[in-house]
Amino acid sequence: MNRALSILATTISRLMANEPASASLHSPAPVTDRASNEKDLNTLSNYEAIKSQHLRLHWNVDFERNVLEGWAEHTMVVLEPGAPASRAIFDTSSGLSVHKVEVNGLEASFHKGVSHPVFGTPVKVSLTTVGLLSKGDEVVVRLYYVTAPTASACQWLPPAQTAGQKFPYLFTQSQAIHARSIFPCQDTPAVKMTYSARVRVPHWATALMSALRLEDKEFMEGDGHRMYVWDQPVPIPSYLVALAVGELDSRDISPRCRVWAEPSVVEAARFEFGQTEEFLQHAEALTFEYAWKRYDLLCLPPSFPYGGMENPCLTFATPTLLAGDRSLADVVAHEIAHSWTGNLVTNTTWEHFYLNEGWTMWLQRKIMARIHGDPLFFYLDAEWLGWPHLEESIAAFKDHPGLTALVPDLKDVDPDDAFSSVPYEKGFTLLLRLERIVGTPAFEKFAKHYIRLYKYKTVTSAQFKSTLLEHFEQDPRLVCLPWDEIFYAPGLPLKPAYDTARLSSPSLALADAWYKNKGGLEAEAHKEFMAWSTLQKQIFLESLLKRTEAEGPIPVPVLEAMDREYRLTSSKNAEIRFRWTMLCLRAGAKFIVANALDFVTSQGRMKFTRPLYKELYKSKMASAVALETFKKNAMFYHPICRKMVATDLGLCLAPDGSLEEGPTSRVKGGAWAGDLGARQKGKRTWLRVLRLPREAVIVLGLGVTAMLVVGAVTVVRHKRK
C-alpha cells in the first residue's frame, strides 16, 4: 500500500508539472481512430441509435418577450433496434424549456438529463408508447417549447440598434453548437435533415430563412400577424437552420440572386454584392450546377459576429463589407463556395472542420483568381493574408497547442473556444500541397469527384484520405506523405513556396521605404499607393505589422506622416482600418485610441473586435478604457462575440449574458480543471486556483480515496491490537 501511495504521489507531481503520467491514464485515442472518428463529442443526443431525417418548425416570434415559441417536430429513423432506440435524446441549451412532447401524435413522457456546462441539457423522450422498434422504423416526435431571452443563437436588437431605428430586429447564428438553444435537436453536423417551417411575425416584419420561400402558402392573420412558410428540400445539419426577422427590403441581382437589407442600406448592399451571379457562375465552372436553386444575401446589422455565414439559400453578411468599391467581396465568394464545400459536403464532426473551411478557402481563391483574370491572385491572398492569420492563431494557442492540429481533440471543448484560422489556412495549405504534387488540372478534377461523391453526406479525415488515394490509384507520392503528422501535429505546417513578387513587390518596397526613409518619400510613391487595389494596400500594412514584430514599433511621427499622405484613419474600408489601427496601437500612438474605440463599438465582427480589444487591453495607454468600453457596450454584441471578448479580457458572464464581477471562468479550450464539474461562473474553486490538468484531478481523487482506505485499515488494525 505504501509503495502504491508513493507511485501515486510521484504521478501527481508529474501531472502538476504537466508531464505525462502513464500511457494508460487518459491516453489520447490512437491517431488512426481520430482520423476516422465519426462520434461527435459535442452533442448529448443519441443520434447513433435514432436519427432525425426531417424537421418541421412552427415558430411565433415574440419581440415583447424576446422568445421563439412553438414546436419542433422530428421525423426519425431507427438505426439501432432495441434498448438504444427506446428513447430519443435531444440537445437543448440556454434555458430552452420543453413543456409537452408527442410521439406519433400521442402525448409521451420525457425528462431532462444531467446538464453539461458546455453542451447544455439533454431532453430524453420515451418511445415505449409505440412498442418495440426495429431498424429502419420511423417515428415522429414533436416537442412543444419556448426559448429563453438569452438563447445563445439569437440576437434581439431594439430599434435603436437598427439602421431605421423604428422596429426591433432578430437574427440567429447557430454554428457551431447553438441551434440547440432555439429548437430541440440532434445538434451535430453528423445529422443532416430536410426541414420546413412556418414563422409568425408582426405585420410590419419580413421573415427570412435558410430555405425556399413558399409565397403561395403565406397568409395574413386576423390579428395583423403574418405567417411565412419555408421549405428546404436539401438535407442540412442543424447549424445551418437560420432565421432573420426585421423591417427588410430587397433588390434583385439576377433571376436566382437577391440582396436583402434594411431599407436605408439595401441600395449600398445591392451595389457591393452586385458580382454575386458572376461569382456563382465561376464556382459552378469549378464544381458543378448549384443545387440550392436560390442564392440570396442578407446584409445584417453591425453586431453580426462574422464576416459571413453560409446559410443555404440565404447567406448572412456583415455590413463591414460595404466599402463602396466592391473590394471586400471575396467574403461573398467564400460563402458561395460553401454551397458545395460545407453545405453539400459537411464535416462529420467539428474535429474535421478543416474539411469545410480548408476546401472553401481553396475554392474561394480559385473563384477570385478567375474574377481578377490572373492565377497569381490565388497565391497572393494565401501568402499575405492567409499565412499571417495562421501564424497569429498558432501564437494565440501557445498554451493549448493541441487546438492547432488539423484534427484537434475536442472532448469537453466548446468548438467556439477552438475557433481560429487553423482549419481555414492549415486546411488550405494541405490542399495546396496535394495540388502541387499531382498538378493543378488533375487536382481540380479530383475536387469535382470528391464533392460529387460526398454531396448530401458527411465526411471524416480518413474518408477524405482514402478517397484521395483511391482516385489517384495509390500514387506513392501521396501514400508516402506523413499523414499522422499532417492530421495531428500542432503548430505551423511547412510554408509553401509562393511566387507573388510581380503583384506584391510594390507593396513591400513601399513598406520598406517608410521604414528606411521615415516618411521622406517622393510624391509619386504616395500617388502609387492611392491607386492600388485593397489587397495591395493590405499587403503594405501587413508587411509593416510584420516589421514591428521583428524590429519594434514604428515611431509615432512616422505614422502621423503616413496618415497625412494616405488618410488611413478615416478609411471606410474595414480591412484597411483594422490593420492601420492595430499598427498604431502597437506603436503606442495615442491619436488612434478614439478611432479604435469607435471601431469596436460600431460593429461586432469578431475578426476585428477581439484583436482590437486585446490590443487596447495590452497597451498602457488604453487598458482601463478598453475594459470600461466593453462593459458599457457588452449587450451590443452578439452572445457569441460577447462571450469570447469577455474571456479575452478576463471578465465573467452571468447566466443572463450580462457581465458580472470576478475572474473569468473560461480559458481557450476549457483547459482549467474547474471545467470538469466545479465550473460555476465567477467562483474561484480550489481546482481553478491550482489549474490542474484533467489527469491530475482524476489521480488526486484516487489519491484521496486511497489515503482514506489506508487510514481506515490502520484504525481497524490498531483496534484489533
C-alpha positions in Angstrom: 0.0 0.0 0.0 2.8 2.4 0.9 4.5 1.7 -2.4 1.2 2.4 -4.2 0.9 5.7 -2.5 4.4 6.6 -3.4 3.8 5.8 -7.0 0.6 7.9 -6.8 2.4 10.8 -5.2 5.0 10.7 -8.0 2.4 10.6 -10.6 0.6 13.6 -9.1 3.8 15.6 -9.0 4.5 14.8 -12.7 1.0 15.9 -13.6 1.4 19.1 -11.6 4.4 19.8 -13.8 2.3 18.9 -16.9 4.3 15.7 -17.6 2.6 12.6 -18.8 1.6 10.2 -16.0 1.5 7.0 -17.9 0.3 5.6 -21.2 -2.7 4.0 -19.6 -4.1 7.2 -17.8 -6.3 9.2 -20.0 -4.3 8.3 -23.1 -5.4 10.1 -26.2 -7.1 8.0 -28.8 -4.7 6.5 -31.4 -4.3 8.8 -34.3 -5.9 6.3 -36.7 -9.1 6.5 -34.5 -9.1 10.3 -34.5 -8.9 10.4 -38.3 -11.8 8.0 -38.8 -13.8 9.1 -35.7 -17.5 9.6 -36.6 -18.6 10.1 -33.0 -19.4 13.7 -32.2 -18.1 14.6 -28.8 -20.0 17.9 -28.7 -23.6 16.5 -28.6 -25.5 14.8 -25.8 -28.0 13.3 -28.3 -28.3 9.6 -29.2 -28.1 10.2 -32.9 -26.2 6.9 -33.5 -29.3 5.0 -32.3 -32.1 7.1 -33.8 -31.6 9.9 -36.3 -33.7 12.8 -37.5 -34.5 12.9 -41.2 -36.9 15.8 -41.5 -37.6 18.7 -39.2 -40.8 20.8 -39.1 -40.7 24.1 -37.2 -43.6 26.2 -36.1 -42.5 29.5 -34.5 -44.1 32.6 -33.1 -41.6 35.4 -33.0 -42.4 37.4 -29.8 -40.5 40.7 -29.8 -42.1 41.7 -26.4 -40.6 38.8 -24.5 -37.6 38.2 -26.9 -38.5 34.5 -27.3 -39.4 32.0 -30.0 -42.4 29.9 -29.0 -43.9 26.9 -30.8 -42.9 23.4 -31.6 -40.2 21.3 -33.4 -41.3 18.0 -35.0 -38.7 15.4 -36.0 -39.4 12.5 -38.3 -36.8 10.0 -37.1 -35.4 6.7 -38.3 -34.2 3.9 -36.1 -30.6 2.9 -36.6 -30.1 0.5 -33.7 -33.1 -1.5 -32.6 -33.9 -2.5 -29.0 -32.8 -0.6 -25.9 -30.7 2.1 -27.7 -33.8 3.3 -29.6 -36.2 3.1 -26.7 -35.9 6.8 -26.3 -34.9 9.8 -28.4 -32.4 12.3 -26.8 -32.3 15.9 -28.0 -29.8 18.7 -27.3 -31.1 21.9 -25.6 -29.3 24.8 -24.0 -29.6 28.4 -22.8 -32.7 27.8 -20.8 -34.9 26.4 -23.6 -37.9 24.9 -21.9 -39.9 21.9 -23.2 -43.4 21.6 -21.7 -45.0 18.9 -23.7 -44.0 16.0 -26.1 -45.9 13.9 -28.5 -44.8 10.7 -30.2 -46.7 9.7 -33.3 -49.5 12.1 -32.2 -49.9 10.8 -28.7 -48.6 12.5 -25.6 -45.4 10.9 -24.3 -43.3 11.1 -21.2 -40.0 13.0 -21.1 -37.4 14.3 -18.6 -34.3 16.4 -18.6 -30.9 14.7 -18.2 -27.9 16.0 -16.3 -26.8 19.3 -17.6 -23.3 19.7 -19.1 -21.5 23.1 -18.5 -20.7 23.4 -22.2 -23.1 21.2 -24.1 -26.4 22.1 -22.4 -29.2 19.9 -21.1 -30.4 16.7 -22.9 -34.2 16.1 -23.1 -34.9 12.4 -23.1 -38.2 11.3 -24.7 -39.6 7.9 -24.1 -40.6 5.9 -27.2 -42.1 3.0 -25.4 -45.7 4.0 -26.3 -45.1 3.0 -29.9 -43.9 -0.5 -29.0 -40.7 -2.3 -30.0 -38.9 -0.5 -32.7 -36.9 -2.3 -35.5 -34.1 -1.0 -37.6 -35.5 1.3 -40.3 -38.7 2.1 -38.5 -39.9 5.7 -38.5 -41.2 7.6 -35.5 -42.4 11.2 -35.3 -41.5 13.2 -32.2 -43.0 16.7 -31.6 -41.6 18.9 -28.8 -43.6 22.0 -27.6 -41.3 24.6 -26.1 -40.2 28.2 -25.6 -36.7 29.6 -25.8 -35.2 31.9 -23.3 -34.4 35.6 -24.0 -30.8 34.6 -23.5 -30.7 31.9 -26.2 -27.1 31.9 -27.4 -28.1 31.6 -31.1 -30.3 34.7 -31.0 -29.6 38.4 -31.0 -32.7 40.5 -30.3 -31.9 44.1 -31.3 -34.0 47.0 -30.0 -35.0 49.7 -32.6 -32.1 51.9 -31.5 -29.6 49.3 -32.8 -31.1 49.1 -36.3 -30.5 51.4 -39.2 -34.1 52.5 -39.4 -34.5 52.8 -35.6 -38.2 52.2 -35.9 -38.6 48.4 -35.3 -36.8 45.7 -33.5 -34.7 43.0 -35.3 -33.9 39.3 -34.7 -31.2 37.2 -36.3 -29.8 33.8 -35.4 -26.3 32.4 -35.6 -26.2 28.6 -34.8 -22.7 27.5 -35.8 -21.2 25.6 -34.1 -23.5 24.2 -31.3 -26.1 27.0 -30.8 -29.0 25.5 -32.7 -29.9 23.6 -29.5 -30.7 27.0 -27.9 -33.6 27.7 -30.4 -35.0 24.2 -31.1 -34.5 20.8 -29.5 -32.4 18.9 -32.0 -29.6 16.4 -32.5 -27.1 19.3 -32.7 -24.3 17.7 -34.6 -23.2 18.0 -38.3 -23.3 14.2 -38.4 -27.1 14.5 -38.7 -28.4 16.1 -42.0 -32.1 16.6 -42.5 -34.5 18.4 -44.7 -36.8 21.0 -43.0 -39.9 23.1 -43.4 -41.1 26.0 -41.3 -44.0 28.3 -40.5 -43.0 31.6 -38.9 -45.5 34.0 -37.4 -44.3 37.6 -37.2 -45.7 41.1 -36.7 -47.4 42.7 -39.7 -44.5 45.2 -40.3 -41.8 42.5 -40.3 -40.3 40.3 -43.1 -39.1 36.8 -42.1 -36.2 35.2 -44.0 -34.9 31.7 -43.5 -32.2 29.3 -44.9 -34.7 27.7 -47.2 -37.0 28.3 -50.2 -39.9 30.7 -49.5 -43.4 29.3 -50.4 -45.1 32.6 -51.1 -48.3 30.9 -52.3 -48.9 29.4 -48.9 -48.3 32.6 -46.9 -51.2 34.5 -45.3 -52.1 37.4 -43.1 -53.9 36.5 -39.8 -56.9 38.4 -38.5 -54.9 39.9 -35.6 -52.4 41.6 -38.1 -49.7 39.0 -37.8 -48.2 37.4 -41.0 -47.3 33.7 -41.5 -44.3 33.0 -43.6 -43.8 29.5 -45.0 -40.4 27.9 -45.9 -39.1 24.6 -47.3 -35.6 23.2 -47.5 -35.6 20.0 -49.7 -31.8 19.5 -49.4 -30.6 17.8 -46.2 -28.6 20.1 -43.9 -27.2 19.9 -40.4 -28.9 21.8 -37.6 -26.3 24.6 -37.5 -27.5 25.8 -40.9 -31.1 26.4 -39.8 -31.2 30.2 -39.7 -33.8 32.9 -39.2 -33.9 36.7 -39.5 -36.8 39.0 -38.8 -37.0 42.8 -39.3 -38.0 45.7 -41.4 -36.4 44.5 -44.7 -36.3 45.4 -48.3 -34.8 43.6 -51.3 -33.2 44.2 -54.7 -32.7 41.5 -57.4 -29.2 40.9 -58.8 -30.2 38.1 -61.2 -33.1 35.7 -61.6 -31.7 33.5 -58.8 -29.8 36.1 -56.6 -31.3 38.8 -54.5 -29.9 41.0 -51.8 -31.9 41.9 -48.6 -31.2 44.6 -46.1 -32.9 47.3 -44.1 -34.4 49.9 -46.4 -31.8 52.6 -45.8 -29.0 50.1 -46.5 -30.4 48.0 -49.4 -29.0 50.1 -52.3 -25.5 50.1 -50.9 -25.8 46.4 -50.4 -27.1 45.9 -53.9 -24.0 47.7 -55.4 -21.5 46.0 -53.1 -22.8 42.5 -53.8 -23.5 43.1 -57.5 -21.0 40.5 -58.7 -22.8 37.6 -56.9 -24.1 36.0 -60.0 -20.6 36.2 -61.6 -19.1 34.5 -58.5 -21.7 31.8 -58.6 -21.1 31.0 -62.3 -17.3 30.7 -61.7 -18.0 28.4 -58.7 -20.2 26.2 -61.0 -17.5 26.0 -63.6 -15.1 24.7 -60.9 -17.6 22.2 -59.5 -21.0 21.5 -60.9 -24.5 23.0 -61.0 -25.7 25.0 -58.0 -28.0 22.7 -56.0 -29.9 25.2 -53.8 -32.0 27.0 -56.5 -31.7 30.5 -54.9 -28.7 32.4 -53.6 -29.8 35.4 -51.6 -27.8 37.6 -49.3 -28.9 39.4 -46.2 -26.8 42.3 -45.1 -27.3 42.3 -41.3 -27.0 45.0 -38.6 -23.4 45.7 -37.5 -23.4 43.4 -34.4 -23.3 40.2 -36.6 -20.2 38.4 -35.3 -18.8 37.0 -38.5 -17.8 38.2 -42.0 -20.5 35.9 -43.4 -22.4 32.8 -42.7 -23.1 30.2 -45.3 -26.8 29.6 -44.5 -28.2 27.7 -47.6 -30.3 29.9 -49.9 -29.6 32.9 -47.7 -26.0 34.0 -46.9 -25.7 36.3 -43.9 -23.2 39.1 -44.4 -21.7 41.8 -42.2 -22.1 45.4 -43.1 -18.3 45.8 -42.7 -18.1 44.6 -46.3 -19.8 47.8 -47.5 -16.6 49.6 -48.6 -18.3 51.3 -51.5 -16.0 49.8 -54.1 -16.7 46.0 -54.1 -13.2 45.5 -52.8 -14.2 43.2 -49.9 -16.5 40.9 -51.9 -14.2 37.9 -51.5 -16.2 37.1 -48.4 -19.2 36.5 -50.7 -17.0 34.3 -52.8 -16.2 32.3 -49.7 -19.8 31.9 -48.7 -20.8 30.9 -52.2 -18.0 28.3 -52.2 -19.6 26.8 -49.0 -22.6 25.9 -51.1 -20.5 23.0 -52.2 -17.9 22.6 -49.5 -19.6 22.7 -46.1 -23.2 22.7 -47.1 -23.4 19.9 -49.7 -20.3 18.1 -48.3 -20.2 18.5 -44.5 -17.6 17.6 -41.9 -18.9 14.7 -39.8 -17.8 16.4 -36.5 -16.2 19.7 -35.6 -12.9 17.9 -35.2 -12.8 17.6 -39.0 -13.8 21.3 -39.5 -11.0 21.9 -42.0 -12.8 19.7 -44.5 -15.4 22.5 -44.5 -13.2 25.5 -44.3 -9.9 24.4 -45.9 -11.8 23.3 -49.0 -13.8 26.5 -49.0 -10.6 28.7 -48.9 -9.2 26.7 -51.8 -12.4 27.2 -53.9 -12.8 30.9 -52.8 -9.3 31.6 -54.0 -9.9 29.8 -57.3 -13.0 31.9 -57.8 -11.2 35.2 -57.1 -8.3 34.3 -59.4 -10.8 33.9 -62.2 -12.5 37.2 -61.3 -9.2 39.0 -61.4 -8.2 37.2 -64.6 -4.8 36.3 -63.0 -3.9 33.0 -61.4 -1.4 34.8 -59.2 -4.2 36.1 -57.1 -4.8 32.6 -55.8 -1.4 32.7 -54.1 -1.3 36.4 -53.3 -4.2 36.2 -50.9 -2.9 32.9 -49.3 0.6 34.3 -48.7 -0.1 37.8 -47.5 -3.4 37.4 -45.7 -3.9 33.7 -45.0 -0.5 32.8 -43.8 -0.1 35.7 -41.3 -3.5 34.9 -39.9 -2.4 31.3 -39.4 0.7 32.4 -37.6 -1.4 34.6 -35.3 -3.7 31.8 -34.4 -0.8 29.4 -33.7 0.7 32.0 -31.4 -2.7 32.6 -29.7 -3.0 28.9 -28.8 0.6 28.6 -27.4 -0.8 27.4 -24.1 -3.1 24.9 -25.9 -1.1 23.6 -28.9 -3.4 20.6 -29.4 -6.0 23.0 -30.8 -3.7 23.9 -33.6 -3.7 20.4 -35.0 -5.6 20.0 -38.2 -7.8 17.3 -36.4 -7.9 18.5 -32.8 -9.2 16.6 -29.8 -12.5 18.4 -28.9 -13.5 16.2 -26.0 -15.2 18.6 -23.4 -14.2 21.6 -25.5 -16.6 24.2 -26.8 -16.0 24.4 -30.5 -16.3 28.2 -30.2 -13.2 28.1 -27.9 -11.3 26.3 -30.5 -12.3 28.6 -33.4 -9.4 30.2 -35.3 -7.9 30.4 -38.7 -6.2 27.0 -38.3 -8.9 24.9 -40.1 -9.1 27.6 -42.8 -5.5 28.2 -43.6 -3.8 25.0 -42.4 -6.5 23.1 -44.3 -5.9 25.2 -47.4 -2.1 24.6 -47.1 -2.7 20.8 -47.1 -4.8 21.1 -50.3 -2.3 23.3 -52.0 0.4 20.8 -51.1 -1.6 18.0 -52.7 -2.4 20.1 -55.7 1.3 20.7 -56.3 2.1 17.0 -56.1 -0.4 15.9 -58.7 -0.7 19.0 -60.7 -3.5 21.6 -60.9 -5.6 20.1 -63.7 -5.6 16.7 -62.0 -6.4 18.1 -58.6 -9.3 20.3 -59.9 -10.7 17.2 -61.5 -10.4 15.4 -58.1 -12.2 18.2 -56.3 -15.2 17.8 -58.6 -15.1 14.0 -58.0 -14.8 14.4 -54.2 -17.7 16.9 -53.9 -20.0 14.7 -56.1 -19.1 11.6 -54.2 -20.0 13.1 -50.8 -22.8 15.6 -51.7 -25.6 15.4 -49.2 -23.4 13.4 -46.9 -20.8 14.0 -44.2 -17.1 13.1 -44.3 -14.2 12.4 -42.0 -10.5 12.8 -42.5 -10.0 9.1 -43.0 -12.6 9.1 -45.8 -11.0 12.1 -47.4 -7.6 10.5 -47.4 -8.9 7.1 -48.7 -10.9 8.9 -51.5 -7.8 10.8 -52.5 -5.5 7.8 -52.6 -8.1 5.7 -54.5 -8.7 8.4 -57.0 -5.0 8.8 -57.8 -4.6 5.0 -57.8 -2.3 4.8 -54.7 0.2 7.3 -56.1 3.3 6.7 -54.0 3.9 10.4 -53.7 0.6 10.6 -51.8 0.7 7.3 -50.0 4.1 8.2 -48.5 3.1 11.5 -47.1 3.3 11.7 -43.2 -0.4 11.6 -42.8 -0.3 11.2 -39.0 1.8 14.3 -38.8 -0.4 16.2 -41.2 -3.5 15.4 -39.2 -2.3 15.6 -35.6 0.9 17.6 -35.4 0.4 21.0 -33.6 1.8 24.2 -34.9 2.6 25.6 -38.3 2.9 23.3 -41.3 5.8 23.8 -43.8 5.2 27.1 -45.5 4.5 26.7 -49.2 6.8 28.5 -51.7 4.8 31.4 -53.2 5.9 33.4 -56.2 3.8 36.5 -55.9 6.6 39.1 -56.4 5.0 40.6 -59.5 2.0 41.7 -57.5 3.4 42.1 -54.0 6.8 43.7 -54.6 5.4 47.3 -55.0 3.7 47.0 -51.6 6.8 45.5 -49.9 9.0 48.1 -51.5 6.9 51.0 -50.2 6.7 49.5 -46.7 10.5 49.1 -46.7 10.9 52.7 -47.8 8.8 54.0 -45.0 10.9 52.1 -42.5 14.2 53.3 -44.0 13.3 56.8 -45.0 10.9 57.6 -42.2 8.4 59.2 -44.5 10.8 61.1 -46.8 9.3 59.7 -49.9 8.8 61.0 -53.4 5.3 62.3 -54.3 5.0 59.6 -56.9 5.2 56.9 -54.2 2.2 58.4 -52.5 0.2 58.6 -55.7 1.0 54.9 -56.4 -0.4 53.9 -53.1 -3.8 55.6 -53.6 -4.2 53.8 -57.0 -3.6 50.3 -55.5 -6.2 47.7 -55.0 -7.4 46.9 -51.5 -5.4 43.7 -51.5 -2.2 45.6 -52.3 -2.9 48.1 -49.5 -3.5 45.2 -47.1 -0.2 43.7 -48.1 1.6 47.0 -47.4 0.1 47.2 -43.9 0.6 43.5 -43.2 4.3 44.0 -44.1 4.6 46.9 -41.7 2.9 44.8 -38.9 5.4 42.1 -39.5 8.3 44.6 -39.3 7.0 45.8 -36.0 7.1 42.3 -34.6 10.7 41.8 -35.8 12.2 45.3 -35.4 10.0 47.2 -32.9 7.2 49.7 -33.4 7.2 52.5 -36.0 7.8 55.9 -34.4 4.6 57.8 -33.9 5.7 60.8 -36.0 6.2 58.5 -38.9 2.7 57.1 -38.5 1.3 60.6 -38.4 3.1 61.4 -41.6 1.8 58.3 -43.2 -1.7 59.2 -42.1 -1.4 62.7 -43.7 -0.5 61.2 -47.0 -2.9 58.2 -47.2 -5.8 59.3 -44.9 -5.8 55.8 -43.3 -7.5 56.8 -40.0 -10.6 58.0 -42.0 -10.7 54.9 -44.3 -14.2 53.4 -44.8 -12.6 50.1 -45.7 -12.8 47.8 -42.6 -9.8 45.7 -43.6 -7.6 48.7 -44.1 -8.9 50.4 -41.0 -8.3 47.4 -38.9 -4.7 46.9 -39.9 -3.9 50.6 -39.6 -5.5 50.7 -36.1 -3.5 47.6 -35.0 -0.3 49.2 -36.3 -0.9 52.4 -34.4 -1.9 50.7 -31.2 1.3 48.6 -31.2 3.3 51.8 -31.6 1.6 53.5 -28.7 0.0 56.2 -30.8 -2.5 57.9 -28.6 -4.2 59.6 -31.6 -5.6 56.3 -32.7 -7.4 55.3 -29.4 -10.6 57.2 -30.1 -10.8 55.7 -33.5 -10.2 52.2 -32.2 -12.9 52.6 -29.6 -15.3 53.9 -32.3 -14.4 50.9 -34.4 -15.0 48.3 -31.7 -18.4 49.8 -30.7 -19.7 50.4 -34.2 -19.5 46.7 -35.3 -19.3 43.3 -33.7 -17.4 41.3 -36.2 -15.0 39.1 -34.1 -12.3 39.2 -36.7 -11.9 42.9 -35.8 -13.4 43.3 -32.4 -11.5 40.6 -30.5 -7.9 41.6 -31.6 -8.6 45.3 -31.1 -10.0 44.8 -27.6 -7.0 42.6 -26.8 -4.5 45.2 -28.2 -6.2 48.0 -26.4 -6.2 46.0 -23.2 -2.5 45.2 -23.5 -1.5 48.8 -24.1 -0.6 51.0 -21.1 -2.5 53.9 -22.6 -5.8 52.2 -23.1 -6.1 49.2 -20.8 -8.6 50.7 -18.4 -10.7 52.4 -21.1 -10.9 49.0 -23.0 -12.5 47.3 -20.0 -14.8 50.3 -19.4 -15.9 50.4 -23.1 -16.6 46.7 -23.3 -18.6 46.7 -20.0 -20.6 49.7 -21.2 -21.3 48.1 -24.7 -21.4 44.4 -23.8 -25.1 44.0 -24.7 -24.5 45.5 -28.2 -22.6 42.4 -29.2 -24.0 39.0 -30.3 -23.8 36.5 -27.4 -21.0 34.5 -29.1 -18.9 37.7 -29.5 -19.7 38.9 -26.0 -18.6 35.6 -24.5 -15.3 35.5 -26.4 -14.3 39.1 -25.8 -15.2 38.7 -22.1 -12.9 35.7 -22.0 -10.1 37.6 -23.7 -10.4 40.4 -21.2 -10.6 38.1 -18.1 -14.3 39.0 -17.4 -17.2 36.8 -16.4 -20.6 36.5 -17.9 -23.7 35.9 -15.8 -26.2 33.3 -16.9 -28.3 36.1 -18.5 -25.4 37.1 -20.7 -24.6 40.2 -18.7 -21.2 40.9 -17.1 -20.5 40.1 -13.5 -17.6 40.8 -11.3 -14.8 38.2 -10.7 -12.2 36.3 -12.8 -13.1 34.6 -16.0 -14.4 31.1 -15.7 -13.2 30.0 -19.1 -10.0 29.9 -21.0 -9.1 28.8 -24.5 -10.0 25.2 -24.9 -11.6 24.9 -21.5 -8.3 23.9 -20.0 -8.8 24.7 -16.3 -9.6 21.7 -14.2 -12.7 23.5 -12.9 -14.3 22.7 -16.2 -14.7 19.1 -15.1 -17.5 19.9 -12.7 -16.6 22.8 -10.5 -17.3 25.3 -13.3 -19.5 27.7 -11.5 -19.3 31.1 -13.3 -17.2 33.6 -11.4 -16.3 31.4 -8.4 -12.7 30.6 -7.7 -12.8 27.0 -6.7 -9.6 25.4 -5.4 -9.4 23.4 -8.6 -9.3 26.5 -10.7 -6.7 28.2 -8.5 -4.4 25.1 -8.9 -5.2 25.0 -12.7 -4.6 21.2 -12.7 -4.7 19.2 -15.8 -7.7 16.8 -16.1 -5.5 13.8 -15.3 -4.3 15.4 -12.1 -7.9 15.8 -10.9 -8.6 12.1 -11.5 -5.4 10.9 -9.9 -5.9 13.4 -7.0 -9.3 11.9 -6.4 -7.9 8.4 -6.5 -5.2 9.5 -4.0 -7.6 10.9 -1.5 -9.7 7.7 -1.7 -6.5 5.6 -1.2 -5.5 7.6 1.8 -8.9 7.2 3.3 -8.7 3.5 2.8 -5.2 3.4 4.4 -6.5 5.4 7.3 -9.5 3.1 7.8 -7.3 -0.1 7.7 -4.8 1.5 10.2 -7.6 2.2 12.6 -9.0 -1.3 12.3 -5.6 -2.9 12.9 -5.0 -0.6 15.9 -8.3 -1.7 17.5 -7.6 -5.3 16.9 -4.3 -4.9 18.7 
